[in-house]
């Protein structure tokens, strides 16, 4: 079954039918919100709003462990994470869709593993390729068939938030090899790998990163919100086609 984690700009799926919500308890506390169950084109999908349905949970306080554990407990095998990002790479304009292939982690203080306590032992996962390649390919295929171009590959820099970055920090991220910047990519991807979930991200570029392009003089949230609203309609159509591909 497909699980969708919605980020900023996607707190629900308008194309989800037969909706019901269920509160799921986990050994790691409460997830961000109740899970929303429904169908798209007759296929069951589970949706979770990463920041809560009222967008009240900042990136550094999201209970990533509870979110992913809750999804897996409902027989979710594949997880598509929707994320809003700022573009560092010049060719990625606001409104662009990106399927990242690598991650740089600049977060700190977040619960980043399920292997805590003497009874669990230390868990070393292979994280060479942080995203599930099969699911990445299916997302790219779904985007093309839905009539939307999605860039194949980008290095996602996960920063702590909730503030946006300085122009100097973006310069550093570029030197490190980052193409886009967001706040929720980690530890979400690593935790999904620990649970052996097939996890991939579909990122929406909502602004040029600090000090770049239209953001040279500052980042305007009203413009981000307008771009996000438009682009999330594309995301919904891609998810619809993805479900059809999985059914086929």
NORVENJO-V43056 format. One record per pair of residues at least 24 apart in sequence whose C-alpha atoms are under 10 Angstrom apart, sorted by the first residue. I is the first residue (numbers start at 0). J is the second residue. D is the distance in whole Angstrom. If there is no record, write none. Layout:
i/j/d
I/J/D
I/J/D
This chain:
i/j/d
0/42/8
0/43/7
0/44/6
0/45/8
0/70/10
0/71/10
0/73/9
0/74/6
0/75/5
0/76/6
0/77/7
0/78/9
0/242/10
0/245/9
1/42/9
1/43/7
1/44/5
1/45/6
1/46/9
1/70/9
1/74/9
1/75/6
1/76/6
1/77/5
1/78/6
1/79/8
1/197/10
1/238/10
1/241/10
1/242/8
1/245/9
2/34/10
2/35/10
2/36/9
2/43/9
2/44/6
2/45/5
2/46/6
2/47/8
2/67/9
2/70/7
2/71/9
2/73/9
2/74/9
2/75/6
2/76/7
2/77/6
2/78/5
2/79/6
2/80/8
2/198/9
3/35/10
3/44/7
3/45/6
3/46/5
3/47/6
3/48/8
3/49/10
3/70/9
3/75/10
3/77/8
3/78/6
3/79/5
3/80/6
3/81/7
3/198/10
3/200/10
3/238/9
4/34/10
4/45/9
4/46/6
4/47/5
4/48/6
4/49/6
4/50/10
4/66/9
4/67/9
4/70/9
4/78/7
4/79/6
4/80/5
4/81/6
4/82/9
4/200/9
5/46/7
5/47/6
5/48/5
5/49/6
5/50/8
5/51/9
5/52/10
5/79/9
5/80/6
5/81/5
5/82/7
5/83/10
6/47/9
6/48/6
6/49/6
6/50/7
6/51/9
6/54/9
6/58/10
6/80/8
6/81/5
6/82/5
6/83/7
6/183/8
6/202/10
7/48/9
7/49/8
7/50/7
7/51/10
7/54/7
7/58/10
7/81/8
7/82/7
7/83/6
7/84/10
7/183/10
7/203/10
7/224/9
7/227/8
7/231/10
8/48/10
8/54/9
8/81/9
8/82/9
8/83/8
8/203/10
8/205/10
8/223/10
8/224/7
8/225/10
8/226/10
8/227/6
8/228/7
8/229/10
8/230/9
8/231/7
9/47/10
9/48/7
9/49/9
9/50/10
9/52/9
9/54/10
9/81/8
9/82/9
9/83/9
9/227/9
9/228/8
9/230/10
9/231/7
9/232/9
9/234/9
9/235/9
10/46/9
10/47/8
10/48/5
10/49/8
10/50/8
10/51/7
10/52/6
10/53/8
10/54/7
11/35/9
11/46/7
11/47/8
11/48/7
11/52/8
11/235/10
12/37/9
12/39/10
12/45/10
12/46/8
12/47/10
12/48/10
12/231/10
12/232/10
12/234/10
12/235/7
12/238/10
13/39/10
13/232/9
13/235/8
14/38/8
14/39/7
14/40/9
14/235/7
14/236/9
14/238/9
14/239/8
15/39/5
15/40/9
15/41/10
15/42/10
15/43/9
15/44/8
15/45/9
15/46/9
15/235/10
15/239/9
16/40/9
16/41/9
16/42/10
16/43/9
16/44/10
17/41/10
17/43/10
18/44/10
18/45/10
19/45/10
20/45/9
20/46/9
20/47/10
22/69/9
23/65/9
23/66/9
23/68/9
23/69/6
23/70/9
23/72/9
23/73/9
24/65/8
24/66/10
24/68/9
24/69/7
24/72/10
25/64/9
25/65/6
25/66/9
25/67/10
25/68/7
25/69/6
25/72/9
26/64/9
26/65/8
26/68/8
26/69/9
27/62/8
27/63/9
27/64/6
27/65/5
27/66/9
27/68/8
27/69/9
27/110/10
27/113/9
28/62/8
28/64/8
28/65/6
28/66/9
28/68/10
28/69/10
29/61/10
29/62/7
29/63/10
29/64/9
29/65/6
29/66/8
29/69/9
30/61/8
30/62/6
30/63/8
30/64/8
30/65/5
30/66/5
30/67/8
30/68/9
30/69/7
30/70/10
31/55/9
31/56/8
31/60/10
31/61/7
31/62/7
31/63/8
31/65/8
31/66/7
32/66/8
33/66/10
33/69/9
34/66/9
34/69/8
34/70/8
34/73/9
36/73/10
38/239/10
38/242/9
39/238/9
39/239/6
39/240/9
39/241/10
39/242/7
39/243/8
40/239/7
40/240/9
40/242/7
40/243/7
40/246/9
41/242/9
41/243/9
41/246/9
42/239/10
42/242/7
42/243/8
42/245/9
42/246/7
43/75/10
43/242/9
44/75/9
44/238/10
44/242/8
45/70/8
45/73/8
45/74/10
45/75/8
45/78/9
46/70/9
46/78/10
46/79/10
47/80/10
48/81/10
49/80/9
49/81/9
49/82/10
49/183/9
50/183/10
56/161/10
57/159/10
57/160/8
57/161/6
57/162/10
57/182/9
57/183/9
58/106/10
58/109/10
58/158/9
58/159/7
58/160/6
58/161/6
58/162/10
58/181/10
58/182/6
58/183/6
58/184/10
58/185/10
59/106/8
59/107/8
59/108/8
59/109/7
59/110/10
59/158/9
59/159/6
59/160/7
59/161/7
59/182/8
59/183/8
59/185/10
60/108/10
60/109/8
60/110/10
60/160/10
60/161/10
61/109/9
61/110/10
61/183/9
61/187/10
62/109/9
62/110/8
62/186/10
62/187/9
63/109/9
63/110/8
63/111/8
63/112/10
63/183/9
63/185/9
63/186/7
63/187/6
63/188/9
63/190/8
63/191/9
64/109/10
64/110/7
64/111/8
64/112/8
64/113/7
64/186/9
64/187/8
64/190/7
64/191/9
64/194/10
65/113/10
66/187/9
66/190/10
66/191/10
67/187/8
67/188/10
67/190/7
67/191/7
67/194/8
67/196/9
68/113/9
68/190/9
68/191/9
68/194/8
70/191/10
70/196/10
71/191/9
71/194/8
71/195/9
71/196/8
75/196/8
75/197/9
76/191/10
76/194/10
76/195/8
76/196/5
76/197/6
76/198/9
77/131/9
77/133/10
77/134/8
77/191/10
77/195/10
77/196/6
77/197/5
77/198/6
77/199/8
78/131/9
78/134/9
78/188/10
78/191/8
78/196/7
78/197/6
78/198/5
78/199/7
78/200/8
79/131/10
79/134/8
79/135/9
79/138/9
79/197/9
79/198/6
79/199/5
79/200/6
79/201/7
79/238/9
80/183/9
80/184/8
80/187/9
80/188/9
80/198/7
80/199/6
80/200/5
80/201/6
80/202/8
81/183/10
81/184/10
81/199/9
81/200/6
81/201/5
81/202/6
81/203/8
81/231/9
81/234/8
82/180/10
82/181/7
82/182/9
82/183/7
82/184/8
82/200/7
82/201/6
82/202/5
82/203/6
82/204/9
82/205/10
83/179/10
83/180/9
83/181/7
83/182/9
83/183/9
83/201/9
83/202/6
83/203/5
83/204/6
83/205/6
83/206/9
83/223/9
83/227/8
83/230/10
83/231/10
84/155/9
84/156/9
84/157/10
84/178/10
84/179/6
84/180/5
84/181/5
84/182/8
84/183/10
84/202/6
84/203/6
84/204/5
84/205/6
84/206/7
84/207/9
84/208/8
85/155/10
85/156/10
85/163/9
85/164/10
85/169/10
85/178/9
85/179/6
85/180/5
85/181/7
85/202/10
85/203/8
85/204/6
85/205/6
85/206/5
85/207/5
85/208/5
85/209/8
85/211/10
85/214/10
85/223/10
86/155/10
86/169/10
86/177/9
86/178/6
86/179/5
86/180/7
86/181/9
86/203/9
86/204/6
86/205/8
86/206/6
86/207/5
86/208/5
86/209/9
86/211/8
86/212/9
87/154/10
87/155/10
87/156/10
87/169/7
87/170/9
87/172/8
87/173/7
87/176/10
87/177/7
87/178/5
87/179/5
87/180/7
87/204/10
87/206/9
87/207/7
87/208/6
87/209/8
87/210/9
87/211/7
87/212/9
88/153/9
88/154/10
88/173/8
88/176/10
88/177/8
88/178/5
88/179/7
88/180/10
88/207/9
88/208/9
88/211/9
89/178/9
89/207/9
89/211/8
89/212/8
90/150/10
90/178/10
91/150/8
91/153/10
91/178/9
91/179/9
91/203/10
91/204/7
91/205/10
91/206/9
91/207/8
92/203/10
92/204/7
92/205/8
92/206/7
92/207/7
92/212/9
92/213/10
93/203/8
93/204/5
93/205/5
93/206/5
93/207/7
93/208/10
93/213/10
93/222/10
93/223/8
93/226/7
93/227/9
93/230/9
94/202/10
94/203/6
94/204/5
94/205/6
94/206/8
94/223/9
94/225/10
94/226/6
94/227/7
94/228/10
94/229/8
94/230/6
94/231/9
94/233/10
95/147/9
95/148/8
95/149/7
95/150/8
95/202/8
95/203/6
95/204/5
95/205/8
95/206/10
95/226/10
95/230/8
96/139/10
96/142/9
96/147/8
96/148/7
96/149/5
96/150/6
96/151/9
96/201/7
96/202/6
96/203/5
96/204/6
96/205/9
96/230/8
96/231/10
96/233/9
96/234/8
97/139/9
97/148/9
97/149/5
97/150/5
97/151/6
97/152/7
97/153/7
97/154/10
97/155/10
97/179/9
97/200/8
97/201/6
97/202/5
97/203/6
97/204/8
98/130/10
98/135/7
98/136/9
98/138/8
98/139/7
98/149/7
98/150/6
98/151/6
98/152/6
98/153/7
98/154/9
98/155/10
98/199/8
98/200/6
98/201/5
98/202/6
98/203/9
99/129/9
99/130/8
99/135/8
99/149/10
99/150/8
99/151/7
99/152/5
99/153/4
99/154/6
99/155/6
99/178/9
99/179/9
99/199/8
99/200/6
99/201/7
99/202/7
100/128/7
100/129/7
100/130/6
100/131/9
100/132/8
100/135/8
100/151/8
100/152/5
100/153/6
100/154/6
100/155/8
100/199/8
100/200/9
101/126/10
101/127/9
101/128/7
101/129/6
101/130/7
101/152/8
101/153/6
101/154/5
101/155/6
101/156/9
101/176/10
101/177/9
101/178/10
102/126/10
102/127/10
102/128/9
102/129/7
102/130/9
102/153/8
102/154/5
102/155/5
102/156/6
102/157/7
102/176/10
102/177/8
102/178/10
102/179/10
102/180/10
102/184/8
102/185/8
102/188/9
103/154/7
103/155/6
103/156/5
103/157/6
103/158/9
103/172/9
103/175/8
103/176/8
103/177/7
103/180/9
103/184/9
103/185/9
104/155/8
104/156/6
104/157/5
104/158/7
104/159/9
104/182/10
104/183/10
104/184/8
104/185/6
104/186/8
105/156/7
105/157/6
105/158/5
105/159/7
105/160/10
105/172/10
105/182/9
105/185/9
106/156/9
106/157/6
106/158/5
106/159/5
106/160/8
106/182/8
106/183/9
106/184/9
106/185/7
106/186/8
107/158/9
107/159/7
107/185/10
107/186/10
108/159/9
109/159/9
109/185/9
109/186/7
110/185/10
110/186/7
110/187/10
110/190/9
111/185/8
111/186/5
111/187/8
111/188/10
111/189/7
111/190/7
112/186/8
112/187/10
112/189/8
112/190/6
112/191/10
112/192/10
112/193/8
112/194/10
113/189/10
113/190/7
113/193/7
113/194/9
114/190/10
114/193/9
122/193/8
123/193/9
124/189/8
124/190/10
124/192/7
124/193/7
124/195/10
125/189/9
125/192/8
125/193/9
126/188/9
126/189/7
126/192/8
126/193/10
129/188/7
129/189/7
129/191/9
129/192/8
129/198/8
129/199/8
130/188/7
130/189/9
130/191/9
130/192/8
130/196/10
130/197/8
130/198/6
130/199/5
130/200/8
131/188/10
131/191/10
131/192/9
131/195/10
131/196/8
131/197/5
131/198/5
131/199/6
131/200/9
132/197/8
132/198/9
132/199/8
133/197/8
133/198/9
133/199/9
134/197/7
134/198/7
134/199/6
134/200/9
134/241/10
134/245/10
135/197/9
135/198/8
135/199/6
135/200/8
135/201/9
136/199/10
137/199/10
137/240/10
137/241/7
137/242/10
137/244/8
137/245/8
138/199/8
138/200/9
138/201/8
138/237/7
138/238/8
138/240/9
138/241/6
138/242/10
138/244/9
139/201/9
139/237/9
139/241/9
140/237/9
140/240/9
140/241/8
140/244/9
141/236/9
141/237/6
141/238/7
141/239/8
141/240/5
141/241/5
141/242/9
141/243/9
141/244/7
141/245/10
142/201/10
142/233/9
142/234/8
142/236/8
142/237/5
142/238/8
142/239/10
142/240/8
142/241/8
143/237/8
143/240/9
144/236/10
144/237/8
144/240/7
144/241/9
144/244/10
145/233/8
145/234/10
145/235/10
145/236/6
145/237/6
145/238/9
145/239/9
145/240/6
145/241/9
146/233/9
146/236/9
146/237/9
147/233/7
147/234/9
147/236/9
147/237/8
148/233/10
149/201/9
149/202/9
149/203/9
150/201/10
150/202/10
152/178/9
153/177/8
153/178/6
153/179/7
153/202/10
154/178/5
154/179/6
154/180/9
155/179/5
155/180/6
155/181/7
155/182/10
155/184/7
155/185/10
155/200/10
155/202/9
156/180/5
156/181/6
156/182/8
156/183/9
156/184/8
156/185/9
157/181/5
157/182/5
157/183/6
157/184/6
157/185/6
157/186/9
158/182/5
158/183/8
158/184/9
158/185/8
159/183/8
159/185/9
163/208/9
163/209/8
163/218/9
164/208/8
164/209/6
164/210/9
165/208/9
165/209/6
165/210/8
165/217/10
166/208/8
166/209/5
166/210/5
166/211/8
166/214/9
166/215/8
166/216/10
166/217/9
167/209/8
167/210/8
168/208/10
168/209/8
168/210/10
169/208/7
169/209/6
169/210/8
169/211/9
170/208/10
170/209/9
170/210/9
170/211/9
178/208/10
179/203/10
179/204/8
179/207/9
179/208/8
180/204/9
180/207/10
180/208/7
181/208/10
201/234/8
201/237/10
201/238/10
202/234/9
203/227/7
203/230/7
203/231/8
203/233/10
203/234/8
204/230/9
205/229/10
205/230/8
